[in-house]
Amino acid sequence: MRKEDKKTVINDLVASIGEYNHFYITEAAGLDAEKSSNLRRECFKQDVKMVMVKNTLLQKALEQLEGEYDEMYATLKGTTAVLFSNTGNVPAKLIKDFSKKNDKPTLKSAFVEECVYVGEDQLEALCSIKSKDELIGEVIGLLQSPMKNVVSALQSGGSTIHGLLQTLGEKEQ
C-alpha cells in the first residue's frame, strides 16, 4: 500500500470515528465470504457501518484523535473489523446474535458512552447499556406516572363529590 493510500485510509477512519459516537473493534478471522457478507447485511439493516482495517492504520487514526484509547492498542492484533454506530448497544447485540451461529466475530474492545471496554467478557455489559432513546422513554414514562395518578384521582373524586351533591340536593326537596 502506498503512503498516500495509507493517509487516505487513516483520514477516513478519523472521519468515521468523529461521525459515529460509538465503535467496536472485533476479531473477524475465520469468516468465509458468505458469512462475512451476511454480517455486512445485518450491519446494514441495523444502521451499523462495518469496515475491515489494518491494525497499524487504526492505531494511527486513534492516535490522531483526542481521547484515551491507549487500552485499545493491545487488542489490535489479527484480522480486525470495526463496527461504527450511533446507538451504543446495537453492535454488541449484533455481535452476540451473529456469533451464536458462527463463533465470530468476537469482541476485542469497544468505545461506548465515552468509556473503553476491553475483552470478550464485556459483551454482556455492552448489550445491557441503554440507548439514548430508551432512557428518554423511561424518563417520560416516570414523569407521566404521577400525572396519571393525579388526573385519575381528580376524575374519580369529582364524580364522588358530584354524586354527594346530587344526593344532598335531592334530600332537601
C-alpha positions in Angstrom: 0.0 0.0 0.0 1.3 3.4 -1.0 1.9 6.1 1.6 -0.9 8.3 0.1 -3.3 5.4 0.3 -2.5 4.9 3.9 -3.1 8.5 4.7 -6.4 8.4 2.9 -7.5 5.3 5.0 -6.3 6.9 8.2 -8.3 10.1 7.4 -11.4 8.1 6.5 -11.1 6.3 9.9 -10.7 9.5 11.8 -13.8 10.9 10.0 -15.8 7.8 10.8 -14.8 7.9 14.5 -15.8 11.6 14.6 -19.1 10.9 12.8 -20.2 8.0 15.0 -20.5 8.1 18.8 -19.5 4.5 19.4 -17.2 1.9 17.8 -16.4 -1.7 18.4 -13.2 -3.5 17.4 -13.9 -7.1 16.6 -11.9 -10.2 15.6 -13.2 -11.3 12.1 -10.7 -14.0 11.2 -12.4 -17.2 10.2 -15.4 -15.7 8.5 -15.7 -17.0 4.9 -17.1 -14.8 2.1 -20.7 -15.9 2.7 -20.6 -15.4 6.5 -18.8 -12.0 6.0 -21.5 -11.0 3.5 -24.3 -12.0 5.9 -22.6 -10.0 8.7 -22.4 -6.9 6.5 -26.1 -7.3 5.6 -27.0 -7.5 9.3 -24.9 -4.4 10.0 -26.6 -2.5 7.2 -30.1 -3.5 8.4 -29.3 -2.1 11.9 -27.6 1.1 10.7 -24.1 -0.1 11.7 -21.1 0.7 9.5 -18.6 -2.2 9.2 -15.0 -1.6 8.0 -12.2 -4.1 7.7 -8.9 -2.3 8.7 -5.3 -2.8 9.2 -4.3 -2.6 12.9 -1.5 -0.2 12.4 -3.7 2.2 10.4 -6.4 2.1 13.0 -3.9 2.8 15.8 -2.5 5.8 13.9 -6.1 7.1 13.4 -6.8 6.7 17.1 -3.5 8.5 18.0 -4.7 11.5 15.9 -7.9 11.8 18.0 -8.4 13.4 21.3 -9.3 10.8 23.9 -7.8 7.9 25.9 -7.6 5.0 23.6 -4.3 3.5 25.0 -6.1 0.4 26.4 -7.4 -0.5 23.0 -4.0 -0.6 21.3 -3.2 -4.0 22.9 -6.3 -5.5 21.2 -5.1 -4.5 17.7 -3.9 -7.9 16.6 -5.1 -10.4 14.0 -7.9 -9.6 11.5 -9.8 -6.6 12.6 -13.2 -5.3 11.7 -14.5 -2.0 13.2 -18.3 -1.5 13.7 -19.4 2.1 13.9 -22.8 3.1 15.3 -24.7 6.0 16.9 -26.5 3.7 19.2 -24.2 2.2 21.9 -25.8 -1.3 22.4 -26.7 -2.2 18.8 -23.3 -3.5 17.7 -23.0 -5.5 20.9 -26.3 -7.2 20.3 -25.4 -7.8 16.7 -22.1 -9.4 17.7 -23.8 -11.6 20.3 -26.5 -12.8 18.0 -24.3 -13.4 15.0 -21.6 -15.2 17.0 -24.1 -17.7 18.3 -24.3 -19.2 14.9 -20.8 -18.5 13.6 -18.4 -18.2 16.6 -17.2 -15.0 15.0 -17.0 -12.0 15.3 -15.7 -11.7 18.8 -15.3 -8.5 20.7 -11.7 -7.2 21.2 -12.6 -3.8 22.6 -15.2 -1.0 22.3 -15.6 2.7 22.8 -19.1 3.3 24.1 -20.5 6.3 26.0 -17.0 7.8 26.3 -15.7 4.6 28.1 -13.3 2.0 26.8 -14.3 -1.7 27.3 -11.7 -4.4 26.7 -12.3 -8.1 26.2 -15.0 -10.5 25.2 -16.3 -10.7 28.8 -17.6 -7.1 28.4 -20.1 -8.1 25.7 -23.0 -8.7 28.2 -22.4 -5.4 29.9 -22.4 -3.6 26.5 -25.6 -5.4 25.5 -27.4 -4.1 28.6 -26.4 -0.4 28.1 -29.5 1.5 27.3 -29.6 3.8 24.3 -30.4 7.5 24.5 -33.9 6.9 23.1 -34.6 4.1 25.6 -33.5 6.3 28.5 -35.7 9.2 27.3 -38.6 6.8 27.0 -38.1 5.6 30.6 -37.8 9.2 31.9 -41.0 10.2 30.1 -42.8 7.2 31.5 -41.7 8.0 35.0 -42.8 11.6 34.6 -46.2 10.6 33.2 -46.9 8.2 36.0 -47.5 10.7 38.8 -49.5 12.9 36.4 -51.8 10.0 35.5 -52.4 9.2 39.2 -53.3 12.8 39.9 -55.7 13.0 36.9 -57.4 9.7 37.8 -57.8 10.8 41.5 -59.3 14.1 40.4 -61.7 12.3 38.0 -62.8 9.7 40.4 -63.0 12.3 43.3 -65.0 14.6 41.0 -67.7 12.0 40.3 -67.9 11.1 44.0 -68.4 14.8 45.0 -70.9 15.3 42.2 -72.8 12.2 43.5 -72.8 13.5 47.1 -74.0 17.0 46.0 -76.7 15.5 43.9 -77.9 13.2 46.8 -77.9 16.2 49.2 -79.8 18.3 46.6 -82.5 15.6 46.2 -82.8 15.2 50.0 -83.6 18.8 50.5 -86.5 18.6 48.1 
